[in-house]
Amino acid sequence: MKTVKVYGPGCKRCEATAVMISDAAARLGVGVDVEKVTDPKAIAMAGVMSTPGVSVDGKLVHAGGLPDETKLDAWLSS
């Protein structure tokens, strides 16, 4: 199971990112635990300067805007 964190204030893009991750995981048959991190201090401590940010298993892989579906699949498959 992969641990995925979505960093952001809870805006529409952040919510859409969380849904995209869940949908991609279901499509790929990968188990994920999606956590939404909304605390500004925690977001800054993770190194996210532009939201939404995404980390997979503790590694920041994306910041700013909606992630590309191809990249999302690669993050979850590796």
TAVEN-V612158 format. One line per field, one symbol per residue. burial: b if it has 9 or more other ideal C-beta (glycine too) atoms within 8 Angstrom, else e. Layout:
BEGIN
burial->???
END
This chain:
BEGIN
burial->ebbbbbbbeebebbbbbbebbbebbeebebebebebbeeeebbeebebeebbbbbbeeebebbeeebeeebbbebbee
END
